[in-house]
Amino acid sequence: MSQQRFEEPIPRRDFLGKAAFGSLFLSIGTALLGILRLPKPGVFPESATRFKIGFPDEFPPDTHRKIDRRDVWIFRDSLGFFAVSAVCTHLGCIVNEDAKRNGFICPCHGTKFDAAGKVLAGPAPRGLDWLELSLAADGSLMVDTGQSVSAGSRFSV
């Protein structure tokens, strides 16, 4: 009783036929995945950088207020309004108010900023960004987090 030591190789025509069917099923599967993914957007729209914060009368002189959902501090002094970003320029943490020093402090890495956003101590490479303010058509104030202005500039109504 002798056993064959090696199996006979698959004929070339059979191999090419199986490879063709495999490629067909693979391409159909890939196309179906693409079709199923089609209704979902590939790129999600970013939130708008311009938003309304309220009417000027809602901000008494010599006060400040944080717009929590937008991470912006709004100030009003005798010269006008200004907006300072609450995003630390070191690693993007959200700064908190430091009432005893009249400024801001990064809770993660300890950078200290004065009330105008200038760096007093810590690892942040520059001060907090001052943001552009404008007046909307209905008379409310608008902040644009996509546009920085020079520190010290005010918006007067």
Residue, then its C-alpha position, 0 to 999 in steps of 0.5 A: m500500500s503506497q501513499q502519495r507523498f504530495e498532493e497534485p497541484i491545482p491546475r492553472r485554469d482552476f486557480l485563475g477561476k477561483a482567483a477571479f471569483g474571489s476578486l469579484f466577491l471582494s469588490i462587491g463587498t467593498a462596494l456594498l460597504g461604500i454604499l452603506r457608508l454613503p448617508k454618513p458625512g465624511v467631514f463633520p461641519e465645525s461649529a460657527t466661530r461667530f456667535k451672539i453673546g447678548f445686548p450691550d445693556e446686559f453688561p454693566p460697566d467695569t464687569h466681566r462674565k464668562i460665556d461657558r459654552r464658548d470658552v470666552w471672557i467678556f469684559r466691559d470697562s470705561l473704554g468699551f468691550f473686549a473679549v479674551s479667549a479662555v483657552c490657554t495658549h500652552l496646551g489648550c486647557i480652559v483657564n479659570e478666574d483667579a479672583k485673588r490675583n485679579g487674573f486667570i490661572c490654568p488648572c492643568h499646568g499652572t500658567k498665571f495670566d493677568a486680567a488682560g490675558k498677559v502671561l505672568a508665570g508658567p509654561a504658556p508661550r504667549g498671552l491669551d488671545w483677544l477676540e474680535l467683537s462686532l455688532a449684529a444687525d439686531g444690535s447684539l454683540m457678536v464674538d468671532t473666535g476665529q479672529s484675533v485682535s491686538a491686545g488692548s483694543r476695545f469695541s465701543v458701542 
